[in-house]
Amino acid sequence: MKQFREFEKRMCGLCSSSVFLVALFTLLTTLVFATPQSSSPAPDAIFIGQFLTLDPGHPRAEAIAVSAGRIVAVGSKAEVEALANKGTRKITISGVVVPGFADAHTHPEAIGVQLETLDLRGLSKAEILTKVAEAVHSAPPGGWITGMGWDQGFWRPAVFPTAKELDTVSGDHPVILDRIDGHSTWVNSKVLALAKISSTTPDPQGGLIRRDAAGQPSGMLIDNAQELVSVVTPKPAHADRERHIRIALQQFTRWGLSSVHDAGTDLEIIAIYKDLLKRGELPVRVYAMARGNAAITHYLASGPETDLGNGMLAVRSFELVLDGVLGSRGDEMTEAYSDAPEEHGLQTVKDADLAQIVGAARKKGFQVNTHAIGHRAVTRALDAFEKNGVTREERFRVEHASVVTDGDVSRFARLGVIASLQPVLDCHFAM
């Protein structure tokens, strides 16, 4: 479904015993190795253990002092304990404490949805069909079956699945299964019929309806073609979307993430983050990238929100999706795919629109982060940044940057554009 199409495989779970320790150390804003002034109040708590600071000048510490939720001193056990008084708690912790991790590109709502639906990662096609059949058996009559995480690249043969294969196990249930990258969807014939997708349905701009030899829809919808089924899929209520955000944020804390960049939020999700922040229920810092016409138009009119909740939430960047992804042959390439000579991927944002948004964003002080995977899309992103005079200080980004020409590698360095890479890890969620 649409709300989890943009899910992408994220980092592996950390050891559960380290989660509290990581979260604790991420209270740090500036490491304080000098003893606080004598007039400073005694710390609320002192934690004693092994701390890796990532500061080359002081790489290790034996203790930290915390006051009002902030680390106020880091140093040797003797130095930090000297700051205590009778009301200071002393806590000894085992293991090694490190600064919290920040994920620079994730999709919290999509992860929350994925954690509530069929997990198809690492499964063969036969195993997926078995899992769908089991879900159909327990679902109410006509109920939707949803799932995510399949990857035909690991199947033999590595070919896209079809609606007919799903039809053998789905009965009268609509079935919609998103690929692991969120940029393509496998549906059964029931969904195609409900969405009125037929041999005469044209491919949308920036999308592809894969078809069989007879020209009939095969059951695979790529990038913007996924929107064709959004009009018939059940829409999540506001409470559902908030629940999915909560589930994801709690999972992030289990992984040791203290900060995440939400790569593509609409106005409703931003409002959910603000509500959670207002209620003191936002457990990690969120850097939200506004995406979509409504959100971008709103923020171009109102300007960035840079430091909500003492840095817990910021909305000062836009994400623009310029192409699709490799696994679905949707990334925009200059040359054709070797196994599909007629295909060059998809262009989901035109050059003129890209240049207009980049220029408008710069005037308002927004960072622009462009999803670009194929080398043609990467080149277009860098062209737009260069022509608009983007400076290193603005920290514009190209998300993924998976296939890059040698010339563009040097341009990243020359322009000061950040290549925001997301390596794919062979891992599973730590529940």
KOLSETI-282877 format. One record per residue (C-alpha): residue in one letter; x, y, z. Coordinates in steps of 0.001 Angstrom, whole numbers, plus 500000, padded with zeros to 6 digits. Example, Ala and Ser with C-alpha at 12.3 -4.5 7.8 and 13.67 -1.06 7.14 Angstrom:
<lovos>
A512300495500507800S513670498940507140
</lovos>
This chain:
<lovos>
M500000500000500000K501021503589499468Q501934504243503085F504713501691503035R505882501816499436E508844503914500328F510184501526502936E513828500696502312K515951498119504065R517571499820507041M520283499072509542C520468495865511593G519315495786515205L521863496499517900C522389494375520978S519339495045523139S521448495447526255S523178498465524737V520057500397523817F519649502237527119L523330503072527132V523255504466523619A520145506510524372L521790507839527509F524943509016525791T522954510747523065L521806513347525538L525199514842524856T525327518068522881T528922519031523643L531380516859525517V532578518691528614F535940517392529731A536676520311532049T535239520338535564P532131522568535763Q532330525819537715S532157525409541465S528916527375541465S527262524810539197P524687522565540892A525687518980541595P524688516544538846D521501514509539167A523311511305538276I526761509953537533F527224506962535246I530385504906535607G531615502557532905Q533484502528529598F532629505418527266L533820505906523688T533471509624522934L534614509725519264D536581512842520242P540187512288519028G541522514406521891H539663512418524560P538663509103522941R537735507314526182A536189508208529517E535329506400532725A532316508403533831I529786511029532811A527697513412534896V524140514271533901S522071517235535049A518535518048533911G518789515596531043R522110516937529738I525632515620530048V527580518231531972A530928516487532447V532906513599530998G536184512314532378S537851509965534785K535879508304537548A537621510386540208E537101513687538373V533401513134537770E532613511666541198A534137514783542767L531134516728541418A528578514672543345N526719515472546521K524431513370548710G521545513677546245T523499512492543225R522720508963542086K525655506783541054I524984504103538470T527507501562537214I526878500219533741S528423497224532012G529499497002528406V530668499907526280V528701503134525803V528876504955522470P527167508052521064G523763507328519577F523449506538515882A521723508829513377D520021507334510321A520204509894507521H517513508327505334T514607506294506609H510807506187506388P509277505833509870E505657505497508818A506562502864506247I508559500923508824G505646501084511275V503304499703508622Q505794497027507654L506030495857511245E502254495258511207T502008493466507869L503351490335506144D507133490286506270L508325488830502964R512028489563503243G514319486712502321L511473484460501161S511272482539497914K508268483018495663A506829479695496833E507221480695500475I505500484005499790L502557482296498130T502267479979501128K502298482946503489V499610484730501461A497471481580501492E497743481434505288A496748485106505569V493763484539503271H492613481652505469S492449483893508555A491217487101506870P487561488215506815P485696487714503514G487098490055500879G489679491487503287W492834493024501895I496096491098502192T499174493321502325G502851492619502681M506287493882501859G509900492893501439W510107490462498498D513078490700496176Q513084488792492908G516815489396492592F517372486451494944W514987484107493137R516008481639490461P515120482590487859A515305486253488910V512136487394487129F509232489564488205P506219487705489657T502737487853488141A499147488431489166K498227484947487972E500587483418490519L498902485344493329D495475484400491964T496162480732492718V496170481400496479S494210484636496982G490629483715496142D488379486784496303H490848488765498422P492685491772496981V496436491253497479I499069493953497265L502711493158498042D505405495818497859R508946495056496810I511692495650499372D512592499042497905G509006500288497915H509205501337494265S507243498455492741T504152496533493736W502965492998492979V499169492752492859N496662490068491978S493961490229489331K491387491324491917V493334494546492532L493834495148488815A490067494800488304L489197497089491234A491606499745489922K490344499244486354I493857498639485052S493621496944481671S495491496562478401T494261500017477375T495409501808480553P498316504092479632D501524504216481643P501474507316483879Q504268509876483714G507157508433485692G505540505028486013L505282501687484242I502602498998484059R504475495824483198R502628493754480628D502731490189479364A503341489097475767A499664489716474956G499808493288476267Q497794492547479404P498907493958482794S501186491353484381G500542492361487991M503667494519488408L503299498296488911I506467500395488905D506955503788490631N504158506236489719A502050503380488334Q501609502306491963E499345505314492394L496807503678490092V495779501339492910S495860503968495653V492318505041494753V490953501616495723T493195500589498632P491928501216502168K493116504589503471P494734504690506915A492965506899509438H494899509553511325A495041507244514356D496532504486512185R499236506786510874E500106507965514378R500286504356515580H502652503463512741I504901506421513614R504924505413517277I505782501799516455A508674502881514251L510072505403516725Q510046502833519508Q511809500366517216F514447502997516482T515209503321520177R515691499536520373W518209499806517549G520132502548519323L519067505295516923S518862508690518587S518194510718515439V516517509943512114H515958511813508875D512423511112507652A512961511084503897G509610512302502674T506840513546504954D503463515085504216L501695517697506314E499690515149508310I502784513228509412I504560516466510339A501520517368512447I501775513962514170Y505420514610515010K504463517995516467D501695516445518574L504070513790519919L506621516479520700K504036518601522499R503075515612524667G506688514709525403E506326511463523462L508940511922520730P511732509512521773V514240510347519011R515184513504517140V513467513803513752Y514776515760510780A511791515816508440M512076516274504682A508836517711503310R507695516008500127G504778516391497757N503173519473496266A501029520329499294A503861520118501825I506415521931499671T503955524683498765H503048525140502437Y506652525433503598L507730527684500753A505061530059502007S505758529698505736G509515529040505820P511622526459507699E510949525233511229T514472524762512475D514521524006516190L511270522675517573G511393521232521069N514986522229521719G516196520422518624M513927517369518769L512163518217515476A513197520213512419V511456520779509074R513930522600506862S514490520381503858F512637519042500845E512968515638499205L512472515389495449V512281511939493855L513908512152490421D513759508482489393G512939504968490565V515235502211491827L517566499598490372G515663496485491423S512561497543489484R514537498929486542G513122502321487427D516355504240488017E517015506706485217M520005505576483155T521766507169480205E522236503747478621A519738500898478455Y519729497937480832S521776495008479548D518886492611480195A516218495011478909P517613496903475912E514424498908475438E514397500298478990H516273503297480418G514376503721483688L511945506449484663Q512116510223485014T509692511245487759V510543514973487951K511236517079484874D514284519344484673A512215522538484587D510280521574487727L513480520540489489A515180523850488719Q512134525825489865I511909524054493225V515658524231493847G515635527994493199A512592528604495387A513983526436498200R517282528324498250K515514531664498592K513632530384501643G516610528694503277F515635525070502669Q518034522224502007V517123520137498941N517677516365499025T517125514633495703H516440510918495390A518600509978492390I519819506429491778G520595506093488066H523517508061486637R521226510127484417A519175511222487455V522343511952489469T523663514125486642R520366516018486425A520418516678490169L523985518009490076D523183520078486976A520258521720488767F522370522469491845E525246523877489825K523068526063487592N521319527469490662G524628528380492292V524249526029495267T527089526494497762R528875523999499976E527412525653503082E523857524837501959R524627521100502228F522369519979499381R522189516209499049V521746513462496491E520020510545498198H521270507057497250A523556508114494348S523876504441493472V525194504655489889V527510507631489375T529807508506486472D533458509294487115G532863512890486098D530055513300488583V532124511828491414S534493514790491075R531541517173490757F530207516081494145A533516517164495653R533774520382493676L530211521531494407G530236520375498012V527091518300497458I526571515451499926A526303511936498490S523830510439500974L524426506722500498Q522373503880501945P524161500531501782V521876497526501629L522443495214504584D521433491577504763C519679491776508095H516339491442509836F514468493627512250A515361493196515898M511935492886517457
</lovos>
